Amino acid sequence: MTAQTSVLPGAARPLPAQFGRTFVVTGANAGLGYFTAEQLAAAGAHVVLACRNPAKTEAALAAIRGRVPGASVSSVPLDLADLGEVHRAADSLLELPRIDGLILNAGIVHPPRTRDTSPDGHELVFATNYLGHFALTARVLPALRRTPGSRVVALGSMISRLLDSPLLDLQLESGYNRWKAYAQSKIAMQVFGFELDRRLRAAGAGGTDGVQSLVAHPGYSISGLTPGIRGVNAPSRAKRFSDNLMSFGAQGKDVGAWAIVSAAVDPDARGGDFYGPRHLTRGLPTLQEPTRTSLDPAVAESLWSRSELLLGAPFPV
């Protein structure tokens, strides 16, 4: 198994070697984040797993080291719902000599049935999936800016094509719905990813030699179609059976990670690109058209200014 050919089996071309490069993946202890980290490590990169649960983080580190001989991996504690922890994690990441890719993957996939709040008083799904990532990116931007050709990859979702929102009630204070909470958080991530690239370019900090921001979505990637890995992915027999019934329109999370990794390392990728599976829910990664809301400048300006207000600090670009 070589770093050049084993990472994205079946892809249109080999994954470029990533030796000497450093990637930070949030929520890398399981699911899409784990396989993104494993694939980057297999290509030769040093990968920092930024995760909330210490035991699960250790299991993920052990799994990568066991499955990728010679893998270079480390970890940083990160609870995106707690802005104090986000700041501490960012301070640790700023000590890295370089960050070639910041992959904003972590999030709550199965939202609570009733509205809950973060330690800072923000709606929990919004705080975890979006606001913590906005704060993290702002604070580690200096490390990205000193790394030529660095990238930020924001993880969106195909749910943005099913449930649209102008993001008027970010905290869902007027009425909570679990799936609206999830959809809004992923729409916000997409809006943020595209707006960040526009602002970087306008500030003269973007382009191929600067920091590029891209967005990716994994299609319909489910655990029952994903390889079993101790401590990382161990679905029950019932889950395997039920998920296999949907295999015609779904894929494993190892395959779903391909779009994320492509956005991070594809040499032909450019800031503002949107990667996802060819057939929306599954398939090889390809460039796709974002939703209209994701590119709406009025939505982006409103989201950006309210995010800064919630954090009490301007985003440094």
KAURUR-V645241 format. One record per helix or strand of 2 or more residues. SS is the DSSP state (a for helix, b for strand). FROM is the first residue (numbers start at 1). TO is the last residue. If there is no record, write none. Layout:
ss:SS from:FROM to:TO
ss:SS from:FROM to:TO
This chain:
ss:b from:22 to:26
ss:a from:31 to:42
ss:b from:46 to:51
ss:a from:54 to:67
ss:b from:72 to:77
ss:a from:83 to:93
ss:b from:101 to:104
ss:a from:124 to:145
ss:b from:151 to:155
ss:a from:158 to:161
ss:a from:178 to:202
ss:b from:212 to:216
ss:b from:221 to:222
ss:a from:223 to:225
ss:a from:237 to:244
ss:b from:251 to:252
ss:a from:253 to:265
ss:b from:274 to:277
ss:b from:285 to:287
ss:a from:293 to:295
ss:a from:297 to:311
